[in-house]
Amino acid sequence: MPPQPTFTLGIEEEFQVVDPETRELRSHISEMFAEGEKRLKDEIKREMHEAVIEVGTPICTDVEHARREVTRLRREIINLVRESGLRIAASGTHPISHWASVPITSNERYDQIVYDLQMVARANLIFGLHVHVAIEDPETRIHVMNAARYFLPHVFALSVNSPFWCGQNTGWKSYRAKVFERFPRTGLPDSFRSASEFEEYVQLLIKTKCIDNAKKIWWDVRPHPFFPTLEYRICDVPLRVDETICIAALFQAITYKLWTLYRKNMGWRLYRRMLLNENKARAARFGIQGKLIDFGRMEEVPYTELLEELLAFVDDVVDELGSREAVYYARTIVSGGTGADRQLKVYEETNDLKKVVDYIISETEHGVV
Protein backbone atom coordinates (compact mmCIF):
# COMPACT_ATOMS: atom_id res chain seq x y z
CA MET A 1 0.00 0.00 0.00
CA PRO A 2 1.41 3.45 -0.94
CA PRO A 3 2.08 6.04 1.80
CA GLN A 4 -0.87 7.93 3.22
CA PRO A 5 -1.89 10.87 1.01
CA THR A 6 -1.33 14.35 2.40
CA PHE A 7 -4.94 15.49 1.64
CA THR A 8 -3.73 19.08 1.27
CA LEU A 9 -6.14 21.52 -0.35
CA GLY A 10 -6.17 23.98 -3.24
CA ILE A 11 -9.22 26.11 -4.01
CA GLU A 12 -10.04 28.04 -7.19
CA GLU A 13 -12.92 30.52 -7.42
CA GLU A 14 -14.18 32.19 -10.60
CA PHE A 15 -15.61 35.68 -10.16
CA GLN A 16 -17.69 38.09 -12.23
CA VAL A 17 -16.41 41.59 -12.90
CA VAL A 18 -19.45 43.88 -12.61
CA ASP A 19 -20.14 47.54 -13.34
CA PRO A 20 -21.85 48.83 -10.15
CA GLU A 21 -23.90 51.39 -12.12
CA THR A 22 -25.40 49.17 -14.83
CA ARG A 23 -24.95 45.91 -12.87
CA GLU A 24 -23.86 44.34 -16.17
CA LEU A 25 -20.70 42.32 -16.64
CA ARG A 26 -17.68 44.39 -17.65
CA SER A 27 -14.58 43.24 -19.46
CA HIS A 28 -11.70 43.66 -17.05
CA ILE A 29 -9.38 46.51 -17.89
CA SER A 30 -6.01 45.21 -19.12
CA GLU A 31 -4.10 47.58 -16.85
CA MET A 32 -6.14 46.34 -13.90
CA PHE A 33 -5.34 42.73 -14.67
CA ALA A 34 -1.66 43.53 -15.16
CA GLU A 35 -1.65 45.10 -11.71
CA GLY A 36 -3.36 41.97 -10.36
CA GLU A 37 -0.66 39.76 -11.87
CA LYS A 38 1.97 42.03 -10.34
CA ARG A 39 0.41 41.66 -6.87
CA LEU A 40 -0.78 38.05 -7.00
CA LYS A 41 1.46 36.50 -9.67
CA ASP A 42 0.16 33.04 -10.60
CA GLU A 43 -2.68 33.20 -8.05
CA ILE A 44 -4.76 35.19 -10.57
CA LYS A 45 -5.73 33.90 -14.01
CA ARG A 46 -7.59 35.09 -17.06
CA GLU A 47 -10.49 32.92 -18.23
CA MET A 48 -12.15 32.45 -21.61
CA HIS A 49 -14.50 35.42 -21.21
CA GLU A 50 -13.02 38.82 -20.41
CA ALA A 51 -15.46 39.46 -17.57
CA VAL A 52 -14.15 36.49 -15.58
CA ILE A 53 -11.29 36.50 -13.08
CA GLU A 54 -10.12 33.28 -11.44
CA VAL A 55 -8.04 33.15 -8.29
CA GLY A 56 -6.41 30.07 -6.83
CA THR A 57 -4.90 29.48 -3.41
CA PRO A 58 -1.46 28.05 -2.81
CA ILE A 59 -1.32 24.52 -1.36
CA CYS A 60 -3.12 24.64 1.99
CA THR A 61 -2.24 22.27 4.82
CA ASP A 62 -5.75 22.18 6.29
CA VAL A 63 -9.19 23.76 6.12
CA GLU A 64 -8.37 26.73 8.35
CA HIS A 65 -5.31 27.51 6.25
CA ALA A 66 -7.59 27.35 3.22
CA ARG A 67 -10.05 29.74 4.87
CA ARG A 68 -7.30 32.31 5.41
CA GLU A 69 -6.12 32.03 1.81
CA VAL A 70 -9.59 32.17 0.23
CA THR A 71 -10.43 35.22 2.36
CA ARG A 72 -7.13 36.90 1.47
CA LEU A 73 -7.60 36.34 -2.26
CA ARG A 74 -11.20 37.59 -2.24
CA ARG A 75 -10.05 40.71 -0.40
CA GLU A 76 -7.23 41.29 -2.88
CA ILE A 77 -9.52 40.91 -5.90
CA ILE A 78 -12.26 43.08 -4.37
CA ASN A 79 -9.74 45.85 -3.68
CA LEU A 80 -8.15 45.48 -7.12
CA VAL A 81 -11.37 45.93 -9.08
CA ARG A 82 -12.64 48.69 -6.78
CA GLU A 83 -9.59 50.74 -7.79
CA SER A 84 -11.06 50.65 -11.32
CA GLY A 85 -14.56 51.52 -10.10
CA LEU A 86 -15.82 47.94 -10.54
CA ARG A 87 -17.08 45.16 -8.26
CA ILE A 88 -16.66 41.40 -7.87
CA ALA A 89 -19.65 39.05 -7.73
CA ALA A 90 -19.71 35.33 -6.87
CA SER A 91 -22.54 33.53 -8.65
CA GLY A 92 -22.63 30.60 -11.06
CA THR A 93 -24.27 32.76 -13.74
CA HIS A 94 -24.85 36.49 -14.09
CA PRO A 95 -28.54 37.37 -13.64
CA ILE A 96 -28.73 39.98 -16.43
CA SER A 97 -25.87 40.02 -18.93
CA HIS A 98 -26.13 38.10 -22.20
CA TRP A 99 -23.12 36.01 -23.12
CA ALA A 100 -23.08 37.43 -26.67
CA SER A 101 -22.15 40.87 -25.32
CA VAL A 102 -19.08 39.64 -23.41
CA PRO A 103 -15.82 39.44 -25.42
CA ILE A 104 -13.65 36.32 -25.51
CA THR A 105 -10.13 36.61 -24.12
CA SER A 106 -7.47 36.60 -26.85
CA ASN A 107 -5.49 33.44 -26.16
CA GLU A 108 -4.37 30.55 -28.34
CA ARG A 109 -5.99 27.91 -26.12
CA TYR A 110 -9.30 29.77 -25.96
CA ASP A 111 -9.21 30.48 -29.69
CA GLN A 112 -8.94 26.74 -30.31
CA ILE A 113 -11.82 25.93 -27.95
CA VAL A 114 -14.02 28.51 -29.69
CA TYR A 115 -13.02 27.11 -33.09
CA ASP A 116 -13.86 23.57 -31.97
CA LEU A 117 -17.12 24.34 -30.13
CA GLN A 118 -18.34 27.61 -31.71
CA MET A 119 -21.46 29.05 -30.03
CA VAL A 120 -21.35 26.38 -27.32
CA ALA A 121 -18.00 27.84 -26.20
CA ARG A 122 -19.03 31.48 -26.60
CA ALA A 123 -22.16 30.87 -24.52
CA ASN A 124 -20.24 29.17 -21.71
CA LEU A 125 -20.31 32.26 -19.49
CA ILE A 126 -20.35 30.46 -16.14
CA PHE A 127 -18.51 30.62 -12.82
CA GLY A 128 -17.45 27.62 -10.78
CA LEU A 129 -15.61 26.45 -7.72
CA HIS A 130 -12.80 23.90 -8.05
CA VAL A 131 -11.44 22.06 -5.01
CA HIS A 132 -8.20 20.06 -5.20
CA VAL A 133 -7.50 17.35 -2.63
CA ALA A 134 -4.03 15.82 -2.80
CA ILE A 135 -3.71 12.07 -3.36
CA GLU A 136 -0.17 11.55 -4.50
CA ASP A 137 -0.45 7.92 -5.71
CA PRO A 138 -2.16 7.67 -9.15
CA GLU A 139 -3.73 4.26 -8.46
CA THR A 140 -5.22 5.40 -5.17
CA ARG A 141 -6.45 8.58 -6.86
CA ILE A 142 -8.48 6.63 -9.42
CA HIS A 143 -10.04 4.26 -6.88
CA VAL A 144 -11.06 7.10 -4.57
CA MET A 145 -12.48 9.02 -7.55
CA ASN A 146 -14.62 6.03 -8.51
CA ALA A 147 -16.22 5.96 -5.07
CA ALA A 148 -16.43 9.74 -4.61
CA ARG A 149 -18.68 10.11 -7.66
CA TYR A 150 -21.65 8.92 -5.60
CA PHE A 151 -21.39 11.86 -3.20
CA LEU A 152 -21.00 14.65 -5.77
CA PRO A 153 -24.72 15.51 -6.07
CA HIS A 154 -25.00 15.66 -2.27
CA VAL A 155 -22.33 18.39 -2.05
CA PHE A 156 -23.35 20.07 -5.31
CA ALA A 157 -26.86 20.68 -3.91
CA LEU A 158 -25.36 22.86 -1.17
CA SER A 159 -23.53 25.01 -3.75
CA VAL A 160 -26.32 25.78 -6.22
CA ASN A 161 -26.11 29.51 -6.95
CA SER A 162 -27.24 30.22 -10.52
CA PRO A 163 -31.02 30.48 -10.94
CA PHE A 164 -30.96 33.32 -13.51
CA TRP A 165 -29.70 33.40 -17.10
CA CYS A 166 -29.86 36.29 -19.57
CA GLY A 167 -32.50 38.10 -17.54
CA GLN A 168 -34.73 35.07 -17.00
CA ASN A 169 -35.64 32.97 -14.00
CA THR A 170 -34.68 29.55 -15.37
CA GLY A 171 -36.51 27.45 -12.79
CA TRP A 172 -33.22 25.68 -12.04
CA LYS A 173 -31.19 26.24 -8.88
CA SER A 174 -27.99 25.64 -10.89
CA TYR A 175 -28.46 26.69 -14.49
CA ARG A 176 -24.67 26.79 -14.70
CA ALA A 177 -24.70 22.99 -14.70
CA LYS A 178 -27.10 22.94 -17.65
CA VAL A 179 -24.96 25.39 -19.64
CA PHE A 180 -21.75 23.47 -19.04
CA GLU A 181 -23.15 20.07 -19.99
CA ARG A 182 -23.21 21.24 -23.62
CA PHE A 183 -19.42 20.87 -23.61
CA PRO A 184 -17.94 17.48 -24.46
CA ARG A 185 -16.22 15.49 -21.70
CA THR A 186 -18.21 17.11 -18.88
CA GLY A 187 -20.48 15.75 -16.16
CA LEU A 188 -19.93 12.74 -13.97
CA PRO A 189 -17.20 10.40 -15.20
CA ASP A 190 -17.35 6.66 -15.68
CA SER A 191 -15.42 4.49 -13.24
CA PHE A 192 -12.03 3.10 -14.22
CA ARG A 193 -10.49 -0.23 -13.19
CA SER A 194 -7.04 1.27 -12.78
CA ALA A 195 -4.83 4.28 -13.35
CA SER A 196 -3.47 2.62 -16.47
CA GLU A 197 -6.98 2.22 -17.91
CA PHE A 198 -7.59 5.93 -17.34
CA GLU A 199 -4.26 6.79 -18.96
CA GLU A 200 -5.10 4.62 -21.98
CA TYR A 201 -8.35 6.56 -22.34
CA VAL A 202 -6.49 9.89 -22.24
CA GLN A 203 -3.88 8.73 -24.75
CA LEU A 204 -6.57 7.50 -27.14
CA LEU A 205 -8.23 10.95 -27.09
CA ILE A 206 -4.86 12.62 -27.72
CA LYS A 207 -3.91 10.20 -30.50
CA THR A 208 -7.25 10.73 -32.27
CA LYS A 209 -6.96 14.53 -31.87
CA CYS A 210 -10.03 14.85 -29.65
CA ILE A 211 -7.87 16.74 -27.16
CA ASP A 212 -4.29 17.98 -27.00
CA ASN A 213 -3.92 17.26 -23.29
CA ALA A 214 -6.01 16.03 -20.38
CA LYS A 215 -6.96 19.57 -19.27
CA LYS A 216 -9.74 19.36 -21.86
CA ILE A 217 -11.38 16.63 -19.81
CA TRP A 218 -13.77 18.78 -17.80
CA TRP A 219 -15.52 16.20 -15.64
CA ASP A 220 -17.21 16.99 -12.33
CA VAL A 221 -14.29 15.22 -10.67
CA ARG A 222 -11.05 14.33 -12.39
CA PRO A 223 -7.48 13.32 -11.65
CA HIS A 224 -5.74 16.61 -12.34
CA PRO A 225 -3.46 16.24 -15.37
CA PHE A 226 -0.53 18.14 -13.85
CA PHE A 227 -0.99 18.06 -10.06
CA PRO A 228 -1.23 14.96 -7.82
CA THR A 229 -4.80 15.85 -6.83
CA LEU A 230 -8.39 14.87 -7.24
CA GLU A 231 -10.08 18.00 -8.58
CA TYR A 232 -13.75 18.44 -7.69
CA ARG A 233 -15.35 20.71 -10.30
CA ILE A 234 -19.11 20.15 -9.97
CA CYS A 235 -20.02 23.15 -7.79
CA ASP A 236 -21.20 26.67 -8.55
CA VAL A 237 -19.00 29.33 -7.00
CA PRO A 238 -20.78 30.12 -3.70
CA LEU A 239 -21.76 33.55 -2.45
CA ARG A 240 -19.81 33.51 0.82
CA VAL A 241 -16.37 32.37 1.92
CA ASP A 242 -18.02 30.23 4.64
CA GLU A 243 -19.88 28.26 1.96
CA THR A 244 -16.75 27.75 -0.13
CA ILE A 245 -14.87 26.45 2.89
CA CYS A 246 -17.74 24.14 3.89
CA ILE A 247 -17.78 22.59 0.42
CA ALA A 248 -13.99 22.21 0.36
CA ALA A 249 -14.07 20.62 3.82
CA LEU A 250 -16.77 18.16 2.74
CA PHE A 251 -14.81 17.11 -0.33
CA GLN A 252 -11.66 16.68 1.76
CA ALA A 253 -13.51 14.63 4.40
CA ILE A 254 -15.17 12.42 1.77
CA THR A 255 -11.81 11.85 0.11
CA TYR A 256 -10.14 10.98 3.40
CA LYS A 257 -12.93 8.64 4.52
CA LEU A 258 -12.99 6.79 1.21
CA TRP A 259 -9.21 6.41 1.40
CA THR A 260 -9.51 4.82 4.86
CA LEU A 261 -11.93 2.26 3.39
CA TYR A 262 -9.69 1.65 0.38
CA ARG A 263 -6.69 1.13 2.68
CA LYS A 264 -8.64 -1.62 4.51
CA ASN A 265 -9.72 -3.22 1.21
CA MET A 266 -13.28 -2.17 1.94
CA GLY A 267 -14.92 -0.92 -1.23
CA TRP A 268 -17.76 1.52 -1.72
CA ARG A 269 -20.43 0.27 -4.07
CA LEU A 270 -19.99 1.78 -7.52
CA TYR A 271 -23.14 2.91 -9.30
CA ARG A 272 -23.54 3.53 -13.00
CA ARG A 273 -23.04 7.04 -14.25
CA MET A 274 -26.60 6.95 -15.65
CA LEU A 275 -28.00 6.50 -12.14
CA LEU A 276 -25.75 9.09 -10.53
CA ASN A 277 -26.83 11.59 -13.19
CA GLU A 278 -30.41 11.32 -11.93
CA ASN A 279 -29.28 12.74 -8.59
CA LYS A 280 -27.17 15.44 -10.23
CA ALA A 281 -30.18 16.59 -12.27
CA ARG A 282 -32.36 16.72 -9.17
CA ALA A 283 -29.72 18.72 -7.30
CA ALA A 284 -29.40 21.18 -10.20
CA ARG A 285 -33.17 21.61 -10.44
CA PHE A 286 -34.18 21.73 -6.78
CA GLY A 287 -30.99 22.13 -4.74
CA ILE A 288 -31.59 21.25 -1.10
CA GLN A 289 -35.37 21.58 -1.47
CA GLY A 290 -35.94 18.35 -3.34
CA LYS A 291 -35.36 14.64 -2.97
CA LEU A 292 -32.40 12.57 -4.07
CA ILE A 293 -32.42 8.85 -4.71
CA ASP A 294 -30.94 6.44 -2.21
CA PHE A 295 -29.86 3.76 -4.65
CA GLY A 296 -29.18 1.21 -1.91
CA ARG A 297 -32.78 1.51 -0.67
CA MET A 298 -34.08 2.19 -4.20
CA GLU A 299 -36.28 5.06 -3.07
CA GLU A 300 -36.50 8.85 -2.99
CA VAL A 301 -35.25 10.46 0.19
CA PRO A 302 -35.51 14.13 1.28
CA TYR A 303 -32.19 15.87 0.71
CA THR A 304 -31.81 16.77 4.37
CA GLU A 305 -31.96 13.09 5.36
CA LEU A 306 -29.20 12.16 2.92
CA LEU A 307 -27.09 15.10 4.11
CA GLU A 308 -27.31 13.83 7.68
CA GLU A 309 -26.22 10.40 6.46
CA LEU A 310 -23.26 12.01 4.71
CA LEU A 311 -22.29 13.96 7.84
CA ALA A 312 -22.48 10.74 9.86
CA PHE A 313 -20.35 8.97 7.24
CA VAL A 314 -17.47 11.44 7.61
CA ASP A 315 -17.92 12.19 11.31
CA ASP A 316 -15.08 9.92 12.43
CA VAL A 317 -12.48 11.74 10.27
CA VAL A 318 -13.35 15.44 10.64
CA ASP A 319 -11.58 15.92 13.98
CA GLU A 320 -8.40 14.40 12.61
CA LEU A 321 -8.67 16.83 9.68
CA GLY A 322 -9.55 19.74 11.98
CA SER A 323 -12.63 20.49 9.89
CA ARG A 324 -15.63 19.69 12.09
CA GLU A 325 -16.94 23.27 12.23
CA ALA A 326 -16.49 23.78 8.49
CA VAL A 327 -18.12 20.46 7.55
CA TYR A 328 -21.11 20.98 9.83
CA TYR A 329 -21.66 24.46 8.39
CA ALA A 330 -23.68 22.45 5.84
CA ARG A 331 -26.54 22.56 8.33
CA THR A 332 -26.32 26.37 8.35
CA ILE A 333 -26.61 26.40 4.55
CA VAL A 334 -29.69 24.18 4.78
CA SER A 335 -31.35 26.41 7.40
CA GLY A 336 -30.51 29.70 5.64
CA GLY A 337 -30.89 28.55 2.05
CA THR A 338 -28.41 28.09 -0.76
CA GLY A 339 -27.15 30.98 -2.84
CA ALA A 340 -29.87 30.24 -5.40
CA ASP A 341 -32.57 30.25 -2.70
CA ARG A 342 -31.38 33.60 -1.41
CA GLN A 343 -31.09 35.15 -4.88
CA LEU A 344 -34.64 34.02 -5.65
CA LYS A 345 -35.91 35.48 -2.38
CA VAL A 346 -34.44 38.89 -3.24
CA TYR A 347 -36.07 38.71 -6.67
CA GLU A 348 -39.45 37.73 -5.20
CA GLU A 349 -39.26 40.67 -2.81
CA THR A 350 -38.09 43.30 -5.34
CA ASN A 351 -38.93 41.96 -8.82
CA ASP A 352 -35.65 43.60 -9.84
CA LEU A 353 -32.66 41.64 -11.10
CA LYS A 354 -30.41 44.64 -10.48
CA LYS A 355 -31.21 44.27 -6.79
CA VAL A 356 -30.23 40.61 -7.09
CA VAL A 357 -26.84 41.66 -8.51
CA ASP A 358 -26.41 44.11 -5.62
CA TYR A 359 -27.17 41.30 -3.20
CA ILE A 360 -24.64 38.98 -4.84
CA ILE A 361 -21.95 41.67 -4.58
CA SER A 362 -22.68 42.29 -0.89
CA GLU A 363 -22.66 38.57 -0.09
CA THR A 364 -19.39 38.08 -1.98
CA GLU A 365 -17.82 40.68 0.31
CA HIS A 366 -19.39 39.27 3.50
CA GLY A 367 -16.73 38.69 6.16
CA VAL A 368 -14.00 39.79 3.74
CA VAL A 369 -13.96 43.61 3.64
N, C-alpha and C positions, 0 to 999 in steps of 0.2 A: 504493500500500500504506500503511495507517495506521501510525502510530509503533509501535515495539516495546512490547508490554505490560510492565507493571511486575512481574507475577508475585508481588506481595506476598501474604502469607498471613493468613488469619483462621481460628481453630479454635474450635469449640464442642463441649463435652462435657456429656452429660447424666448426672447421678449419682443414685443411690438414697440416700434417707435411711433409716437402719436403726437399730432399737433393739438395742443390744449385748447385752441380756439375753435377749430372745425371738428375736432375729435376724430378726424380721419387719420389713416396711416400716412406717415411721411418718410420718404427716402432719407436715410441718414446722410448727413453732410460729410463729404469726404474728409474735410479737415477735422471734424469731430471724431471720426473713426480713427484717423491717424493719431490723434491725441490719445484715444483709448488704447491703441496698440503700444504707444509710448509708455503709458502708465501700467497697463496690465499684460503687455507682451502676448504670450500665447494663450492667456486666459480668456481673451476675447476673439471672436471669429465672425467673419462675414458669412451670411447664408445666401441661398439662391435668390431670394427677393431682397431688394434694397431696404425694405422697412423692417428687417429682422436683424436682431443682434443676439448672438449666442455667447454665453459665458460658461466656463467650465472650471471647476475647482481643481487644485492640485490633489494628489493622493492624500486621503484623509484616514487617519488611524482608527477613528471610531465615529459614532454618530454625533457626539458633541463637537468634535473637531469639524465635522462636516457642517454643522449648524453655524459655527463661527465663519467658515469660509463662504457658505452660501449667503449669509447676511452681509459679509464684507463685499462680495461681488455685486450684490443687488445695490448696496449703498454707492459703490463706485460708479455703476452704470447710471443710476438715478442722478447722481451729481454731474456726471459727464454730459448727459443729454439736456439737463436743466441749463447748463452753461450755453447751450444753443437754443434755449427757449422751448424745448420739447419735453415730453414725458415718456416714461416706460410703463407698459401695461402687460400683465401676465394673464393671458387667456388663450385657450386653444385655437380660437378663431377671433377675428375682429368683428364686432357686431354690425358695423356699417360699411366699411370700405369694400369695394369690388376688386377682386384680384386683377382684373384687366387694367386697372389704373395704377398698379404698382410695378415699377420697372424691375427687370431681372438684373442681378449683379453680373458684371462683365468678368467672366472667369472661364477658363478652358473646360474645366470639369462641368460647370453648370451649362455651358453652351452645348456640350455633348448630351447632357440629360434632356435639355429642351429639344435638341434635334431628334433624339430617340423617341421622346414621349409627347412632344408638341403641346397641345392645349392641356393635356393631363398634367404636365409639369408646370406650365404657366399658372394653372389654377390651384396649385398645391401650396396655397398661402396659409400655412398652419404652424402651430407653435407647441412644441412638446417638451417633455421632461425625460432625460436619459439618466439612468442610474447604473453605474458600474460597480460590480462586486468582484473582488479579485479571487480567482481560483487558478493557481499557477499551473497545475497539471492539466494538459489538454483532454486526457481521457476522463478525468473526474469532471471537468467542465461540461462535457457533452452529456454525461449521465445525470448530472444535477439539472442541466437545462431540460432534459426530457421530462423529469418529474415536476420541475417548476412551472411548466406550461399550464398545469391544472389550476394553479393559484392566480394566474395573471388576471382573469376577469374580476376576481375578488378584490384585488388591489386597484385595478383600473376603475372600478365603480366609485371608489373614494375620490378619484382625481378628476372626474368628468367636469369640464369647465368650458364648454363651447356650444351653447344652445342656439347661437345666432350666426347667420351666414348671409352676407350681402344684403343686410337690412331686413332679413326675414327671421321669424321664430321658426326653427326647423322642426320642432317637436322632438328632437333628439337631445339628450344631455351631453353627448360628445359627437357633434357633427364632424369634428376633426377626424375622428376614426373613419367616418364614411368617405371623407375626401381622400384620405391617404390610401384607402384600400384600392383606389383606381391604379395605383402604381403596381408594377410587377414586383414579385418577391417581397411582399408585405404580409402582415397578419401573423397568425400563430404558425410556427414551424411544425413540420413533421418531426417525429422522433428519429434518432439515428442509433444504430447498434454500437457505433464506436467513433472515435475521433478520426480514424482513417476513412470510414465511410463518409463522414462529413467532408473531409478533405477531397475525396474523390468527386463528390458532388460539386464542390467549388471549382476544382480543376476542369471538370467537364464544361461548366458554364464559361470559364475563361477560354478553353480550347475552341469552343463553338461561337465565341465572340458575343455571348449574351452579356457578359460583364468584362471589365478589364481588371478588377480586383474585388475582393469580398466585401468592400465597403458598400457596394451596390446591392447587397443583400440587406434589406431593411426590415427584417422581421421584428415582431413584438419583443422577442428576446433572441439574442444571438451571441455566439462566441465572438468577441471583438477580433477583427482581423489583425490588429497590430499590438493590442495590449492583452495581457493574460487575465482577462476579465469576462464575466458574463455581463452583457449589457442589456438592461431592461428598458424597452423603448415604447411600451404600450400606452403610457399615461399622457394626458394633457398636462401642460404646464399649470401648476396650481396658482391660486391667487396669492396665498400667504407663504412665507418661509416655513411656518409651523407645519403646513400641509406637505410641502416638499420634503421636509425632514421626516415626517411620519411615513410617507411612502418609501423613502430611501431605507428607513429603519425596518419596515416590513419586508422589503425585498432582501435586505441583508439577513434578517432573521430566518426567512424562508430558505434562503440559500444555505445558511449554517445548519439549520435543522435537517434539511435533506442530505447534506453532507454527512451528518452524524449517522443517518440511516444507511447511507451508501457504505460508509466505513465498516458498519456491522453486517454488511451483506443483506440488509433489509431493504427491499425495493418499495417504491411507491407505485401503485397501479397506474399504468400508462393508458390514457384514453385517446381515441382517435381525434385528429384535428377537427373533423366534421362535427363531433360532439362538443368539443371545447368551444368551437365557434358559436354554438347556440348561446352559451353563457356570455361570450364577448358581445354578441349582438344585443342581448338583454341589458347588459351593463351600459352599453353605449346609448340605448334608447331610454332606459329608466333610471340609470345610476343606482343609488342606494334605495330608491323607492319601490323597486320591483322585486321579482323573485328570480333566483337562479336555480339551476337544476343540480340536485345532488345525484350524481350518476351512480353512486354506490347503492343508494336507496331507490333510485329510479323515480324520483318525484320532485316537484317544485318545492322550493323552500324559501321563505322570506329572506331577503339579503341579510338582515340583521342577525338572523340565526346562524347563517354560514360564516359571517364575520366573527361571531363569538367562537365558533368551532376553530376558525383560523387562529384567533388569539390564544385559544387553549393549546393548539398544536405547537405554537412557538414559545409558549410560556416558560418552558424549562431551559431556554437558551438566552432569553433577553437580558437576564442579569449578568451573565458571563460577557455579553456584548456591551453592557452598559446602556441599553436602549429601551428599558421598560417604559419610561415616561413617553418617549417618542412613539413607540409602537402603540401604546394604549391611547394616544391622541386620536386614533381612529374613532373611538367612541365620541369624542368631541366633534369630529366631522359629521358623524351620523346625527348627533343632537342638533347641531347648528346648520346642517345642510352643506352639500357640496358647493363648489364654485358655481356650477350651473344652476343649482337651486337658488342661490343667492342672487345671481344675475337676473333670473326670471322673476324673483320677488320684486326687485327694483323696477323692472319693466312693468309688472302688473300694477305697481303703485304709481308710476309716473307716465306710463305709455310713451316713454321718450328714450330712444336708444342712446342718445347723447348722455343722458343721466347714467345709463348703464356703463358707458365708457368711463365717465367720471368715477363711478364706484370701483371699477376694475383698477384704475390708477391708484385710488386711495388704498385699496386692499393690497396692492403690490408693494406699497410703501409701508404697510403696517408693521410696526416693530423694527423698522430698518432706519428710518430718518426721523 
